[in-house]
Amino acid sequence: MSFESSSDNVNISVEQWLKLAKAAEISFTKAYAPYSDFRVGAAALTTDNKIVQGCNVENASYGLTVCAERNCITQGVINNETDDTVKFSAIVIYTEQEKLTPPCGACRQVISEFFPPQSHVMAVNHLNEQKTWTVEQLLPDAFTPDSLFNKTN
């Protein structure tokens, strides 16, 4: 997989992107998607360079399906990878779709809760294609924890 090197990605090295993409691809193989056959893997990097993974898990009651991105972030929380000093800095979403797949709306909201606005979100696929956004580009003017405490704006 080749990754574009741009000034936007100065905080995440190509090596880190490659590790994240591989972890997301491995997570993809663990997805439980018997109804849609739309498997997704995700891997997130913490600011202290740990990688957490997640995959989508479907349910016969479709509304109870949980996306890979949210499972990934939840794993980070469960494993104490987030606190006041350690946050997430990047996430990769892997699918085997020809069209690169950005996070759904619910995942964008959860990502905005745990990632700084300038963090990078990258979609990759089996064709070695990629697309990168910032959290802020995916969800401008997000409702975040700051929204709860800043009642004057």
C-alpha positions in Angstrom: 0.0 0.0 0.0 1.5 3.4 -0.9 0.6 6.4 1.1 0.6 10.0 -0.1 3.0 12.1 1.9 1.7 15.7 2.4 2.2 18.5 4.8 -1.2 17.6 6.3 0.2 14.3 7.5 3.3 15.7 9.3 2.3 14.2 12.7 1.7 10.7 11.3 4.6 9.0 9.6 4.2 6.8 6.5 5.3 3.9 8.6 2.5 4.6 11.2 -0.1 4.9 8.4 1.1 1.5 7.0 0.8 -0.1 10.4 -2.7 1.4 10.9 -3.8 0.2 7.5 -2.6 -3.3 8.1 -4.2 -3.4 11.5 -7.5 -2.2 9.9 -7.2 -4.9 7.2 -6.7 -7.6 9.9 -9.7 -6.3 11.8 -11.7 -6.4 8.6 -11.2 -10.2 8.5 -12.9 -10.5 11.9 -16.0 -8.6 11.0 -19.4 -10.2 11.6 -21.5 -9.2 8.7 -23.8 -12.2 7.7 -26.7 -9.9 6.6 -25.1 -7.2 4.5 -21.7 -8.9 3.7 -20.3 -5.4 4.1 -17.3 -6.0 6.3 -15.3 -3.1 7.7 -12.2 -3.0 9.8 -10.8 0.0 11.7 -7.6 0.8 13.5 -6.9 4.0 15.5 -3.6 5.4 16.7 -3.3 7.0 20.2 -1.1 10.0 20.8 1.3 7.6 22.7 1.6 5.4 19.5 -0.6 2.5 20.6 -3.0 0.9 18.0 -6.5 -0.2 18.9 -8.7 -2.2 16.5 -12.3 -2.8 15.8 -14.7 -4.4 13.2 -18.3 -4.1 12.4 -20.7 -6.5 14.2 -24.1 -6.9 12.7 -27.3 -8.0 14.4 -30.5 -9.6 13.1 -32.2 -6.5 14.5 -30.3 -4.3 12.1 -30.5 -1.1 14.2 -28.3 -2.9 16.8 -25.4 -3.2 14.4 -22.3 -1.5 15.6 -19.8 0.0 13.1 -16.1 -0.8 13.1 -15.1 2.7 14.0 -17.2 2.8 17.1 -16.0 -0.7 18.2 -12.4 0.5 17.6 -12.9 3.6 19.8 -14.7 1.6 22.4 -11.8 -0.9 22.6 -9.5 2.1 23.3 -11.7 3.3 26.1 -12.1 -0.2 27.6 -8.3 -0.7 27.5 -7.6 2.7 29.1 -6.0 4.1 26.0 -7.7 7.4 26.5 -7.5 9.8 29.4 -6.8 13.5 30.0 -3.3 13.2 28.4 -3.7 10.4 25.8 -6.1 10.9 22.9 -6.6 9.4 19.5 -4.6 11.0 16.7 -5.7 9.1 13.5 -8.0 6.3 12.4 -8.0 4.1 9.3 -11.1 2.4 7.9 -10.6 -0.6 5.6 -13.2 -2.1 3.2 -13.1 -4.2 0.1 -15.3 -1.8 -1.7 -14.3 -0.1 -5.0 -15.6 3.2 -3.7 -13.7 4.4 -0.6 -16.0 4.4 2.4 -16.0 7.3 4.9 -17.5 6.9 8.4 -21.3 7.0 8.7 -22.9 9.9 10.6 -23.0 8.2 13.9 -19.4 7.3 13.7 -18.5 10.8 12.7 -20.1 12.0 15.9 -18.3 9.5 18.1 -15.0 10.2 16.3 -15.5 13.9 17.1 -15.9 13.0 20.8 -12.5 11.3 21.0 -10.3 12.9 18.3 -9.1 16.5 18.0 -10.6 18.4 15.0 -7.4 18.3 13.0 -6.9 14.5 13.4 -6.9 12.5 10.3 -9.4 9.9 9.1 -8.3 7.7 6.2 -10.3 5.3 4.1 -8.4 2.5 2.3 -9.4 -0.4 0.2 -8.1 -3.6 -1.3 -7.1 -1.7 -4.4 -4.5 0.2 -2.4 -6.6 3.4 -2.8 -6.9 6.0 -0.1 -8.6 9.2 0.9 -8.0 11.3 3.9 -10.1 13.8 5.7 -9.7 15.7 9.0 -12.4 15.1 11.7 -13.4 18.7 11.2 -14.0 18.2 7.4 -16.1 15.1 8.1 -18.2 16.9 10.8 -18.0 20.7 10.8 -19.3 22.4 13.9 -19.5 19.1 15.7 -21.3 18.8 19.0 -18.5 17.9 21.4 -17.9 17.8 25.1 -16.9 21.5 24.9 -20.4 22.2 23.7 -21.8 21.1 27.0 -19.6 23.4 29.0 -19.5 26.5 26.8 -23.0 27.7 27.2 -22.3 31.3 26.2 -21.6 30.6 22.5 
